[in-house]
Amino acid sequence: MWDDAQALRRLTNALLGAGVVLMLFGALNYVLRLPVFALRAVQLDAAPHRVEMAQLQRAVRSSLRGNFFTVDLNQVQRTFEKLPWVRSVSVRRHFPWQLDVGIEEHTALARWNGTRLLNTQGEVFSATDTGPMPEFFGPEGMEGEVVHHYARFGGVLSQLNLEIAQVTLSPRHAWQLRLSDGTVLELGREQMEERLARFVAAYPRHLAALTPPVRHIDLRYRNGFAARAAG
């Protein structure tokens, strides 16, 4: 090979090319690590309502490693998503030394099975108590179904200005409602909205003025319902 001038030129060119690449890589690595690119700020797109600032500050301190170019955005995102009340997080670089963080918080709709919270998308999450809210009970995995029917049932009952305090979906998929005044409605497993509409139609004429008030109504009958007074 050493007598082959063309081969030597190719080898020389290859070595020079490799040397240039190494030099450029070293220069780029040096530039990327300059102090000017050290992370100096994390900017929130909007102030959170539920997430505490102290928790956010701890998340920043624990997840920021490297500089503007080398920081692991996925790691930063995962750290923020572990915080209570955080539903989703977006993290973006903002040249030359800032990260922009967008946080979507859970909107709590109800308590789920007495231990966790349920958001308006039908997703279960864990967080500190937020005060009075409806109670939902049902099989795991049926959260979205319960949220959907809660909205439908609430729309029917809104004609009477009655609010739902508790929704229970049994393992056999039978529905029961407890209203804010303590009245329990048995809706069963089919035609729930039609049965609820029957209750709404009868309430002003036949139930509202009863003494003692009716507190348990079984709507699972074909053409009527059974009512039981309080006590």
N, C-alpha and C positions, 0 to 999 in steps of 0.2 A: 504494500500500500504506500510505503514511503517514497517509492519511485513513481507513483501515479500522481501527477500534478493536479489533475482534476479532482481526484478523491481528496487530496490534501486541502484544496480550496473549499470543497464541501464541508470537510471536517472543521476547518478554520471558521467558516461562516456559521456553522452550527454552534461552535463554542462561543463565538462573539455574540450570537443571538441569545444564547442561554445566559451569558454574562449580562447583557442588557436587560433581559427579563428580571434577573435577580436584583440588579441595581434598581430597576423601577419598582419592584416589589418592596425592597428595603426602604426606598424613598417614600413610597405610599404608606408603608407601615409607620414610618417615622412621623409623617404628616398627620395621619389619623390619630396618633397618640399625643399630639401637641396639647398643651394645657388649654388652648383656646376652645377645644371641643369637649372639655369636661362638662358633665351635666350640672346645670346650675338651678334649674327650675322645673317644677311639674305644675302645669296649668290645668285646672278643671274646667270643662266646658260650661258647667253650671254648678252652683252651690247645692250640695245634697241636702235633702230634708230629713232623712232617717239615719244615714251613716254619720257617725261621729267623726269630727275632724281629727281627734287624737288617734282613732283607728286608722284613718287615712295616712297620717304622718308616720305611724309605725310601719304601715305597708310600704310606704316610699323608702324608708330607711332599710327595710329588710330585703327589698327586691332590686334596688338600683345597684348594679355592678357594671363597671366599665364606663365608657364615655358615650358620646352621642352616637357614634357609629357601631360600637361593640355591645351596647346594652341589649339584653335579651328581652324583646318586647313581649314575647309569649309568656315568659316568666313573670314579668310585671303584670300582665293581664290576669294570669292565674292567681297571683297573690291578692289582687283587688277583688276578684270574684269570690274569694273565700270569706270576705267580710259579711257580717249580717246585713240584711236588707239589700244587698247588691244582686241584681238579676243578670246584668251583662255589662261588659266593659270593652271599650275600644281605646287603643293606645297608638298614637302617631308621633313620629319625630317632627320637631319644628326647628329647622336649622337656625343657628348652629349649636345651641346648647340647651334645648328645652324639649320636654315631652308634653304633648296634649292628651289629656285623659278624659274620656266621656263615660259617665256612669249612669246606667239605667237602674233605678231602684224598683223593688217590688211595690206594688200597690195592694195592700192587704184587703181582702174581701171578707174572710171568715176564718174562724178556727177550724182545723181539720182533725177530727177524731180526738179532740181534747188535748193534743200534745204539740201540734205544729200549726202553721198558718198556711192559708191558701190565697194565692194572688188572683187578680182578675182574669188571667190567662188560664186558670185552672192548674197552676203549678204549685207544688208543696215546697215550703221553705221553713227554715228555723230562724226565729228572731225573738227578741224580747216582746213581752205583751204590749199591746197598743190600746188597751181599754175596751169598752163595750163594742162588740161586733157579733154578727150571727154565728151560730154553731152549726157546722156541717159534720154529719157522720155517714160513713159509707165504706164499702170495700176498697182496699188499696187498688189504684189503677183506674178508679171511676171518678176521679176528681173533676175532670173536664165535663163529664156528663152531669154531675151535680151542679156545677157552676152554670151550665147551659140551662138546666131546668129551673134553677133558682131565679134566673132572669125572666124566664117565661111565666113562672108562677107569680112572680112579683108584679109583672105587667097586668095579669088578670086581677090581682088583689088591689092594685092601685086605684081601682074604681071605688073602693070602699075606704081608701086611705088606711088600709091595714098593712102592717109590715111583718115580714117573716123573721122570726127570732131563731128558728132552728129547722134544718132540713135533715131528714134521716132517710137513707136508702138502705133497705135491708139486703142481706145476702141473696134473697129471692127476688130482688129488684122491685120491692113494694115501697111506695113513697108515703112519707108522713111529714106533715108540717106542723110546727108550733108557732103561733102568731105572737106578736109582742104583748097582747093582752092575756096570754096564757091559753087561748083556745087551740085545741089539737084537732087537726084535720087528717083523716085517713083517706088517702087517694088511691091506694092499691097499685096495680101493675099496668093498667091500661086506661086509655081515655082520661088521663089525669087532668088535662086542661078543661075538657068538657065537664068533668065532675066539679072542678073548681068553679067554673062559670055557673053551674047550677047553684052552688053555695052562694056566690055573689048575687045572683038574682033573687034568692030566697031570703037573704040576710036582712035587708031593710024591712020587709013586710012581716016576716015570721020569727026572726031570731033576735034582732037588736034590742027589743024592748022586754024580753022575757026576764022574769025575776023568780028565782036566782038566775043569773046569766048562764047560757049554754057554754060549756067548756070542752066538750068532746063531741065531734061530729064525724060519723062514719059515712063517707060518700061512695062506698063501694056497691051501692044498690043500683039496679038498672034504672028505676024511675023515681027514685027518691033518696032519702038519707035518714039515718038514725041519729038523734041528738040526745046528749046526756048533760044535765045541769051540773053546775059546780057543787061540790060537797057530796 
